[in-house]
Amino acid sequence: MVSITDRDDDARRPPTAPLGPPVWTGWLQIGLSTMLAVLFLVILSKTQEQNQRLMRLEQRVQGLENSRALDRTSVLEEQQRAMVGRLQTLESGAQRLEALERQQEQWRSALADMQGRAVRRPQVEPDLFPAAPLPSSGSGGRPSPPASDRSAGGVLRPPAPGSP
C-alpha cells in the first residue's frame, strides 16, 4: 500500500536530474559484446575447418592427377618400348639389306670379271673331228666294239643315243 504521506514526501523533494541509463543497459552491452566475440570465434573455427577440408580435397585431387599422370606416363613408356623394338627390327633389317647389297655388288663385279675374261680369251671352236677313243678291254679280254660305226663310204657317225 502506498501512503499518502509518501506521495507528499515525494512531492516536497526537489526534482532531481535523471540518473542516466538504466543499469540493465550495461548488462545488455556486455551480453551483446560477449555474443559477438563467441560468434567471431565460431566463424573462425568454421573457417579453419573449411580450410582443412579444402587442403584434404586438394591433396586428393593432386593424388588423382598424379595417378593419372603416372598412367599416362606408363602408357607412353610402353609405346616408346614398342617403338624402340620396331626401330631395332628395322635397323637389323637395314643391316641385312646392306649386307645383301654388298654381296650382290660382289657377285656383279665377279660376273663382270668373268665376262671380261671371256671376251678377252678367244672362243675355242668345237673340234669338228674328235679323236676316236681308245678301245678298252672289257671282260674276257675282248676289245669292246667301237663307239662309232663305220658305214659304207668311210663316214664316221656318232653313236646312237642310249647306246653304251
KAWO-V992460 format. One record per pair of residues at least 24 apart in sequence whose ideal C-beta (glycine too) atoms are under 8 Angstrom apart, sorted by the first residue. I is the first residue (numbers start at 1). J is the second residue. D is the distance in whole Angstrom. If there is no record, write none. Layout:
((I,J,D) (I,J,D))
This chain:
((132,156,8))
